[in-house]
Amino acid sequence: MPILPPLYNYRKPKQTRHDPFYDKQRWRDLTISHRKEEPLCRKCKERGIVTAGTLVDHIVPRLEGGDEWDEDNLQTLCDRCHQSKRQSEKNKRQRVQA
């Protein structure tokens, strides 16, 4: 069984482009609740790898119209999978703008 990070350990976003949405108590409570239900990284689990999830991610990004409070739009990810997803989203936005 993997060692899971504490659920109460809320990670504040990095200081680059800080979004105050992630400081809302409602978001913090929702992420704690979601990580209790889905403690493992969803993307790793799909590949048969057991990895503790470290954060809750919006499947459809808020910038693309994803519902920020819809629990069906949330997934738990590890840092590596989240970074990969963010980079893919960034590349997609750059292609669309070009």
BALUM-992656 format. One record per residue (C-alpha): y, x, z; residue number from 1. Coordinates in Angstrom, 1 decimal. Example, Ala and Ser with C-alpha at 12.3 -4.5 7.8 and 13.67 -1.06 7.14 Angstrom:
2
pt Y -4.5; X 12.3; Z 7.8; pos 1
pt Y -1.1; X 13.7; Z 7.1; pos 2
//
This chain:
98
pt Y 0.0; X 0.0; Z 0.0; pos 1
pt Y 3.4; X 1.5; Z -0.9; pos 2
pt Y 6.0; X 2.3; Z 1.7; pos 3
pt Y 8.8; X -0.1; Z 1.1; pos 4
pt Y 12.5; X 0.6; Z 1.8; pos 5
pt Y 14.0; X -1.5; Z 4.6; pos 6
pt Y 15.1; X -4.9; Z 3.3; pos 7
pt Y 18.2; X -4.8; Z 5.4; pos 8
pt Y 19.3; X -1.6; Z 3.8; pos 9
pt Y 22.0; X -2.9; Z 1.4; pos 10
pt Y 23.1; X -0.2; Z -1.1; pos 11
pt Y 26.7; X -0.5; Z -2.0; pos 12
pt Y 27.4; X 0.1; Z -5.7; pos 13
pt Y 28.5; X 3.5; Z -6.9; pos 14
pt Y 32.2; X 4.0; Z -6.9; pos 15
pt Y 32.3; X 4.0; Z -10.7; pos 16
pt Y 33.7; X 0.6; Z -11.9; pos 17
pt Y 33.1; X -1.0; Z -8.5; pos 18
pt Y 32.5; X -4.8; Z -8.8; pos 19
pt Y 33.5; X -6.7; Z -5.7; pos 20
pt Y 30.9; X -9.3; Z -6.6; pos 21
pt Y 28.2; X -7.1; Z -5.1; pos 22
pt Y 30.1; X -6.9; Z -1.7; pos 23
pt Y 29.8; X -10.7; Z -1.2; pos 24
pt Y 27.8; X -11.7; Z 1.8; pos 25
pt Y 26.1; X -14.4; Z -0.3; pos 26
pt Y 24.9; X -11.7; Z -2.8; pos 27
pt Y 23.6; X -9.5; Z 0.0; pos 28
pt Y 21.7; X -12.5; Z 1.5; pos 29
pt Y 20.3; X -13.4; Z -1.8; pos 30
pt Y 19.1; X -9.9; Z -2.5; pos 31
pt Y 17.4; X -9.6; Z 0.8; pos 32
pt Y 15.6; X -12.9; Z 0.3; pos 33
pt Y 14.6; X -11.9; Z -3.3; pos 34
pt Y 13.2; X -8.5; Z -2.2; pos 35
pt Y 11.1; X -10.2; Z 0.4; pos 36
pt Y 9.5; X -12.4; Z -2.3; pos 37
pt Y 9.3; X -9.5; Z -4.8; pos 38
pt Y 9.2; X -6.2; Z -3.0; pos 39
pt Y 7.8; X -4.1; Z -6.0; pos 40
pt Y 9.6; X -3.0; Z -9.2; pos 41
pt Y 8.8; X -5.7; Z -11.8; pos 42
pt Y 8.9; X -3.3; Z -14.8; pos 43
pt Y 6.6; X -0.7; Z -13.1; pos 44
pt Y 4.2; X -3.5; Z -12.1; pos 45
pt Y 4.0; X -4.7; Z -15.7; pos 46
pt Y 2.8; X -1.2; Z -16.6; pos 47
pt Y 0.3; X -1.1; Z -13.8; pos 48
pt Y 2.3; X 1.2; Z -11.5; pos 49
pt Y 3.0; X 0.3; Z -7.9; pos 50
pt Y 6.6; X 1.3; Z -7.1; pos 51
pt Y 8.8; X -0.1; Z -4.3; pos 52
pt Y 11.8; X -1.9; Z -5.7; pos 53
pt Y 15.2; X -0.7; Z -4.5; pos 54
pt Y 17.6; X -3.2; Z -5.9; pos 55
pt Y 17.9; X -6.7; Z -7.4; pos 56
pt Y 19.0; X -6.9; Z -11.0; pos 57
pt Y 20.3; X -9.7; Z -13.2; pos 58
pt Y 17.8; X -10.1; Z -16.1; pos 59
pt Y 20.5; X -11.5; Z -18.3; pos 60
pt Y 23.6; X -9.4; Z -17.3; pos 61
pt Y 26.5; X -11.2; Z -15.9; pos 62
pt Y 28.7; X -9.6; Z -18.7; pos 63
pt Y 26.5; X -11.4; Z -21.2; pos 64
pt Y 26.7; X -14.8; Z -19.5; pos 65
pt Y 23.8; X -14.5; Z -17.1; pos 66
pt Y 23.9; X -16.8; Z -14.1; pos 67
pt Y 24.8; X -14.6; Z -11.1; pos 68
pt Y 23.2; X -17.0; Z -8.5; pos 69
pt Y 20.1; X -18.3; Z -10.4; pos 70
pt Y 17.1; X -16.8; Z -8.8; pos 71
pt Y 15.2; X -17.1; Z -12.1; pos 72
pt Y 17.7; X -14.6; Z -13.5; pos 73
pt Y 16.8; X -12.0; Z -10.9; pos 74
pt Y 14.2; X -9.2; Z -10.7; pos 75
pt Y 13.5; X -6.4; Z -8.3; pos 76
pt Y 13.7; X -2.9; Z -9.9; pos 77
pt Y 13.3; X 0.7; Z -8.8; pos 78
pt Y 16.2; X 3.1; Z -9.5; pos 79
pt Y 14.5; X 4.6; Z -12.6; pos 80
pt Y 13.9; X 1.2; Z -14.3; pos 81
pt Y 17.3; X -0.1; Z -13.4; pos 82
pt Y 19.0; X 3.0; Z -14.9; pos 83
pt Y 16.8; X 2.7; Z -18.1; pos 84
pt Y 17.7; X -1.0; Z -18.4; pos 85
pt Y 21.4; X -0.4; Z -17.9; pos 86
pt Y 21.4; X 2.4; Z -20.5; pos 87
pt Y 19.7; X 0.1; Z -23.0; pos 88
pt Y 22.3; X -2.6; Z -22.3; pos 89
pt Y 25.1; X -0.1; Z -22.7; pos 90
pt Y 23.7; X 1.1; Z -26.0; pos 91
pt Y 23.3; X -2.5; Z -27.2; pos 92
pt Y 26.9; X -3.3; Z -26.4; pos 93
pt Y 28.1; X -0.1; Z -28.2; pos 94
pt Y 26.2; X -1.1; Z -31.3; pos 95
pt Y 27.6; X -4.6; Z -31.3; pos 96
pt Y 31.2; X -3.2; Z -30.9; pos 97
pt Y 30.8; X -0.7; Z -33.8; pos 98
//
